[in-house]
Each structure stands twice: as C-alpha cells, then as structure tokens.
Amino acid sequence: DESLIEAAIANIKLRQMRQLESNNSRAMQFVNSFIKGSDWADEVGMLDRLAKITKADVVEWANKYLGENSYVVVYKHQGVNPRNNKIIAPAITPIATNRDKQSDFLTEISGSYVAPIEPVFVDYEKDLSKSEFSKGIEMLYKQNENNDIVTAALRFETGNSTNPALSLAFEYLSYLGTPTRSADEFALEEYQIAGNHSFNVGDNSTTITVNGLSENLGQMLDIVEDLLLNAVPDEDILNNLKADELMARQMAKANQNSCSSALNRYVIYGQEYIRSVTLSDEKLMSLSSDELLSLVKDFIKKEHTILYYGPQSEADAKKVFEGHHHYSDNPEKLDKKYTQKQLVNQSKVYIAPYDSRQFNYIQYSDRGEKFSMKDVPAIELFNEYFGGGMNTIVFQEMREARALAYSAGAFLSSPSFKDDTYSFYARIGSQNDKLKAAVEAFDLIINEMPESDKSFQIAKAGLESVLRTNRTTGMAVLNSYLNARELGLTEPLAKVVYDNLADLTMADLLACQKKWIKGRTYIYGILGDSKDLDMKYLNTLGSVQEVSLDELFGYK
C-alpha cells in the first residue's frame, strides 16, 4: 500500500514536532549529529529525502537486509546459579565527610558570573481559559502557539477505587473493533491520519486522550468514541487478556522492584486499600465481556472535564467537540473519591519475603497534619538539603561516608488535596548484614540532622536554579491548574517557594526539621529474607508482623 509511506512520513514528522517541544530533545539532536559525524543540513532535510522514497525502495531494502537468516535468538535460563558464592563483606571504617571544602577548580567555576535566568510561573488567570462547555462538563483551554499538534483529553473523576475492574475494561477495549471497524482497521486509520488515543485509569480518575495533527481532531474523536460506544466483544481476546494478567501477576511477585513497590503501598495505605483497588484472581476470571463493556460504554455520558491544548481558537475547538463528542445534556453526576493514607500512632514492622542477599526498607510516618501554606518554602528547602540528591545529607552520610546503602533517600511529602496530610518517608537498599547499622545510622541523622552551611548554600542555590529554569508549558499548564485547585490555591506552589526562598536561613531549616521530622513514630516495611535479617533488632523497633506477597499485591 503506497499510502502507508505517506502515513509513515506524517508520523515521523509528528514525532519530530513532539521532540522539538523539549529542550532536552533539541540538544540531543545536535549531540547525535555530532556523534554520527553527520552534516547538520542532512539532519534538517531528512523529511524531504523521506518524501522521495517509493514502495519499490522499501521492498528492495527489506529483501536485502531482512532475509531468512536476519534474526537473533536469545535463550533465558531460570534457576539457581551454581557459582553464586557468598562474599564476606569486609569491615568498613566511616570516613569524615568534607562537604565544607571545595577544590580550586570548583572555586573558579563557582566564581564565574552567569546571568540569572528569570523565573516564569503559570498565571491561572491569563495562561488558560475556563468555561462551561455544557451542563456538568467543564472545558479548560490553552492555545498551542508552537506547532500544529493537538492534545485533547476527557477527564472523569472516577477510577479503580470506585470499581477495580475499570483498568481491565479499558485494556480489553483497546483490543476490540466495532461493527464498522476491526481492531486492525482502527489502528490503520489512526496511523494514516498521524493520530492516536490512550486510556489511563488511576485510583480516582480516568482519562481518555487523543493527540495528533490538529486538522484531524474531529476524526480522532470519532474513532475513539465509536470504540467506546460500539465495541464488539471477543471472548478469545478476553480469555487471552486474563491469562496474560495472571502471568504478569506471578512475574511481579518474582521481581524485587515490584515487590518493593507493593510493600511501600501496603505500608502507606494499608491492606483494606489494596483489596479495594485490586481484583482478586477469582473475580478477575469471573468477569464477562458484557460486564466490562458496560463499564465503558456509557462513560462519556458522565460528568467530565474537557482539556484542550492545540492551535485552534477556543471557539473553533468547541465547535469540533460539539460536532464529534457524544456528551449527554444531563450527565451522570460523579462524586470524587480521595485515597487516604494511614495515620501512624504506634510503631509496627512489616516483613515481606524475598529471597535475596539485599533488603529494601521503608519507614513511613503520618501524624495527620493538614496543608500549611506558611511552611511550604521551608519544607521544600528541607527536602533539597536532606534527601533530594547526591549533595544531600542522606546520600553523603548513608552511602558515601558510611557505605551502609546502595541507595537511600528521604523526604517530607506534602498534601495533594484539601483533606490530605503530610507524610515522611525514608528508604534504604542495602545488604542483609547491614540492617541494624543502616537503620540506626538513618535514625540518627533523621533526628539529629547534621548542620553544614556549605550544603545549605548548595541546596538553596540548587532549589533556586530549578525554580528559575523550570517551565510549565502545554498540557502541563492545565494539569497544574487542576492540581492547584485541589488545594484551593490560586497560584502555583513553586511561585510561593521562590518568593520566600531568599529569606530562609539555616535556623529556619533546623526549625522545620524539629517541627516536622524529629521524634516521629514509624511503620517500618522490610523486603528481604527473614533468615538473614537481624530479627532480634527488628523487634526493638515495634511489633513485628510477617506479610505474604499475596497480601501485599492483593491476589494469589
């Protein structure tokens, strides 16, 4: 099909336009050209050369390079490595950190004058517009002044916490066709117009998104809403999807990172939350096509928000939605649910099994404290100073000075909605035999935070640099507004931090640590092999409870 070549070029052009929206991608184009030794004019003119390629050229290339023997076979062997010998860890003497010293080279570089970049913060009154599209449907609009790409989303305030089958329903939908289009025809039609759609189901919200060339927005909406309203069930696809999900669940339990993430979620939100957002294996297997498709079929008849970022005027964008969006004049009202974290009133230790010579560890604390605007700047600076990166106290003390962790971090998490609370997290990844020393050292620096004027100045300058250079653009402007509205804010928190950062001192940082961090009560979560862990020590931290992987993940 000769038309596929034109479609391929259109999709490459769209991808390049997307890349040019990012400063990092722009810089990498120069870097890659330099590495390849290519002429920059050739890089710029690539699309013009692609336009000259014919079907015969593609066939000739495929016959030359994609022959019968043009493949690689990789075998994966599972089992115990017979040469996996244990190495006895040598004794390590802590080193004295020299964070207050710097080399002559750093001094010279630091003394160089660089004109500061002026910060730019989102103005929620000027940088976007807000209107009622129809009863129960809000529209947020921002114009794209850079290119012809449009991103449009339908956001519904409901998700897995309302019905844990929603994720599976939308995943199932993505494999189906309708009476007028097969799944392959959907994919081909979108490819030909350089457009695509996606479904994203979270705990408390669901988003249906289309993006591509602005001129094709109406066609993209027609495609995705045809699928939503008229999907034809396919039992073979559903059975395969269920089998894939069961296999993915078992693979997740065999992966240390997945198990660590599940433990963190269990510690922070609790077992009841896990059950409420997760389908059991039995429930998963019992779901029918009719049940799943009924969840999505009337989705666009519910209350929702339209988010538009594209080159069309607001009036023209509304006309496209009026002509192609199947909304209801009397949409079903949705009451948004919010996920609440666990409050920590007494110390507990959860141990989850994982056969490894390393453990992953989290300590979590939430005292129920609500959002405090006046403390926002100091908390942001504390996170930057204490646990935000390689220059922080946590990294230097736990990894560099004491060699007690492969990875370590800590931060105070701020509320994301009005009734949300502040939580403190600390994490470690280390060897089993270092558990006691690592936890004790971490506890020491958390409660008796080391003071370093040099580190303070680095943290302050680093945070200021981030605030000066970060830019919120495109669709992120609309999402920033929605996030701020959840807290009842009229301006972004980044502006609040920047406006107050210059006046903060080391004394303010110490006061913040004393008020928000010192003396907390924790729930501890440890992923590792209990036979190799110091259980006697863990019992000193709080009541110890072993938790199975089934309990962590919410399925067998």
C-alpha positions, -999 to +999 in steps of 0.1 A: +000+000+000+018+031-013-003+053+010+014+038+041+046+055+030+029+089+032+014+079+066+048+068+079+063+102+069+034+120+086+040+101+118+078+107+117+070+144+112+046+143+142+073+126+163+099+152+153+074+180+162+069+164+196+106+161+202+112+198+193+089+208+222+116+196+246+148+214+252+165+181+260+154+166+227+166+197+208+200+194+224+202+157+218+196+162+181+228+182+180+246+157+201+236+127+180+245+146+148+280+152+163+284+116+174+274+103+140+296+129+122+266+138+100+261+171+082+235+192+101+219+201+068+213+164+062+196+161+096+173+191+089+165+178+054+156+142+064+119+146+059+124+160+024+145+129+015+120+106+030+093+121+008+112+108-023+112+071-011+089+048-031+073+014-023+099-002-046+127+013-025+112-001+007+108-036-008+144-036-021+157-026+013+137-053+031+148-080+007+184-070+012+185-067+050+155-088+063+163-122+047+157-156+061+188-155+084+184-119+096+175-127+132+190-132+166+179-159+191+182-153+229+176-180+254+168-172+290+176-199+316+160-198+350+173-214+381+200-212+408+234-200+397+259-227+409+287-201+410+267-177+431+291-178+460+286-155+490+313-129+496+321-119+531+318-082+534+349-065+548+348-041+577+344-006+566+355+024+586+333+055+583+351+084+567+349+121+577+330+140+550+345+172+537+313+188+525+325+222+536+356+221+514+359+225+476+387+222+450+404+252+433+387+242+401+352+242+417+360+276+434+370+290+400+338+277+383+316+288+412+331+323+410+322+327+373+294+351+366+264+337+349+234+360+342+205+346+362+175+332+342+143+349+353+116+326+365+083+322+347+053+309+367+019+299+354-007+326+358-040+307+362-060+338+351-040+345+319-024+313+307-056+293+303-093+298+300-121+281+319-156+277+307-187+256+309-189+235+277-223+221+287-242+212+319-218+192+341-189+195+316-161+220+322-137+230+294-101+240+301-084+256+271-048+266+263-036+275+228-006+258+213+014+286+196+044+264+187+031+238+162+001+221+147-002+193+173-033+189+194-038+170+227-073+167+239-084+148+270-117+138+286-111+135+324-136+117+346-134+118+384-138+081+389-113+052+388-102+019+403-113+029+439-148+031+426-146-002+406-113-021+404-124-037+371-121-004+352-084-009+343-092-043+328-122-029+310-103-002+292-074-026+284-099-050+269-114-022+249-081-014+233-080-048+215-116-047+201-133-035+170-168-023+162-194-034+136-179-009+111-142-012+120-120-041+131-092-035+156-067-035+127-087-010+108-088+013+139-050+011+141-046+017+103-070+047+102-053+064+131-018+057+116-029+072+083-040+105+100-010+105+123-032+103+154-035+081+184-056+076+215-049+063+250-068+053+282-054+060+316-072+046+347-059+057+381-073+052+416-096+082+415-097+095+379-099+082+343-086+100+313-093+094+276-068+112+254-063+118+217-034+135+201-021+142+167-024+168+139-049+194+148-067+192+115-077+156+123-091+162+158-127+155+148-117+123+131-097+112+162-127+118+184-150+099+160-126+069+161-122+067+199-159+073+207-170+048+181-149+023+200-163+034+234-199+032+223-200+003+199-172-022+208-179-058+198-169-084+225-144-111+216-142-140+241-109-153+228-093-119+234-108-117+269-095-151+278-060-143+265-061-110+284-070-128+316-042-153+311-017-125+304-028-108+336-024-139+357+011-144+343+020-108+348+009-111+385+032-140+390+061-122+373+055-092+395+059-114+426+093-126+413+106-091+407+123-073+436+113-038+425+077-048+420+076-064+454+093-033+470+067-010+454+039-033+466+053-032+502+055+006+501+019+008+490+009-016+518+027+003+544+014+037+533-022+028+525-030-004+544-045-038+535-080-026+530-070-001+504-051-029+485-082-050+485-105-021+474-085-013+442-074-048+432-093-076+416-088-110+432-079-138+409-113-153+413-131-120+405-108-114+375-116-148+360-154-144+366-157-111+347-176-113+314-174-092+283-208-077+290-198-066+325-166-050+312-180-032+282-210-019+302-184-001+324-170+019+295-200+021+271-217+050+289-186+066+303-188+097+282-224+102+294-210+111+329-198+144+342-162+152+330-137+179+321-125+186+286-088+196+285-077+211+251-042+221+241-039+229+204-035+256+177-072+262+171-090+291+187-112+283+217-143+289+197-132+266+169-121+239+194-156+240+210-172+236+176-151+204+169-162+189+202-198+199+196-198+181+163-178+150+173-182+144+211-212+123+222-218+140+255-251+140+275-272+171+281-279+157+315-247+138+325-245+115+355-230+132+385-197+119+399-186+123+435-148+121+435-132+098+460-098+106+476-073+080+487-064+085+524-031+074+538-027+055+571-021+075+603+007+062+624+000+061+661+023+032+671+054+016+658+050-016+636+073-036+615+061-055+584+084-081+569+077-094+534+096-124+520+121-121+492+150-144+487+179-121+483+211-110+500+199-074+499+169-059+516+147-029+507+135-009+536+110+019+541+100+038+572+068+058+570+051+083+593+019+103+591+006+123+620-025+137+603-012+172+598-030+192+571-017+216+545+002+246+559+010+273+533+034+292+556+056+261+559+058+252+522+091+271+514+110+256+544+097+221+537+108+223+500+143+235+511+145+208+538+138+181+512+165+196+489+190+198+518+183+165+535+172+139+510+169+152+475+200+141+456+237+134+456+246+166+475+222+158+503+229+147+539+212+113+534+233+104+503+266+116+518+261+101+552+245+068+543+263+059+511+294+080+508+306+083+544+294+050+560+289+027+529+256+015+545+234+016+515+233+011+477+205+036+476+190+059+502+165+088+503+141+107+525+115+134+520+085+150+536+056+146+512+031+175+511-007+171+507-022+169+472-058+178+482-075+197+510-081+168+534-047+151+526-019+150+552+019+154+554+039+122+554+075+115+560+093+086+541+128+072+544+141+043+523+173+022+521+186-006+499+215-025+514+230-058+523+212-080+549+241-080+574+240-041+575+204-038+585+209-028+621+238-004+614+219+012+585+186+018+604+204+031+634+225+055+613+195+067+594+176+073+626+205+093+640+207+117+610+168+120+608+165+131+645+199+148+648+203+163+614+239+173+606+244+210+600+265+222+571+265+257+559+281+247+526+255+220+520+228+245+529+240+271+504+243+244+477+207+232+484+194+267+484+212+276+452+201+244+436+165+249+445+165+285+433+181+273+400+153+247+395+126+273+402+142+298+379+147+274+349+117+251+351+089+259+327+053+247+329+040+245+293+014+229+271-009+204+286+010+207+319-005+242+324-040+227+326-029+198+349-011+224+371-043+243+374-063+212+384-037+202+410-037+237+425-075+237+426-075+205+447-057+225+474-078+256+469-048+276+456-049+305+431-012+303+422+014+275+418+033+265+449+066+270+430+060+307+430+053+307+467+086+289+473+106+312+451+091+344+466+102+333+501+134+313+494+159+341+496+149+349+533+153+313+546+183+306+568+199+276+584+180+284+615+147+281+596+158+247+582+166+235+617+132+247+630+115+229+601+133+197+609+124+200+646+087+207+639+081+182+610+106+155+613+121+149+647+107+123+671+082+107+647+066+073+652+070+049+622+057+019+604+087+000+590+085-022+559+113-046+550+115-067+519+141-095+524+149-130+537+140-131+573+165-159+579+193-135+571+179-104+589+185-094+625+151-103+639+161-095+674+169-060+665+137-056+644+116-065+675+131-034+692+116-012+666+080-023+671+056-053+669+068-075+640+043-090+615+053-111+585+032-103+555+028-126+525+032-115+489-004-124+484-014-098+510+010-072+495-004-075+460-040-083+468-040-115+448-027-151+449 
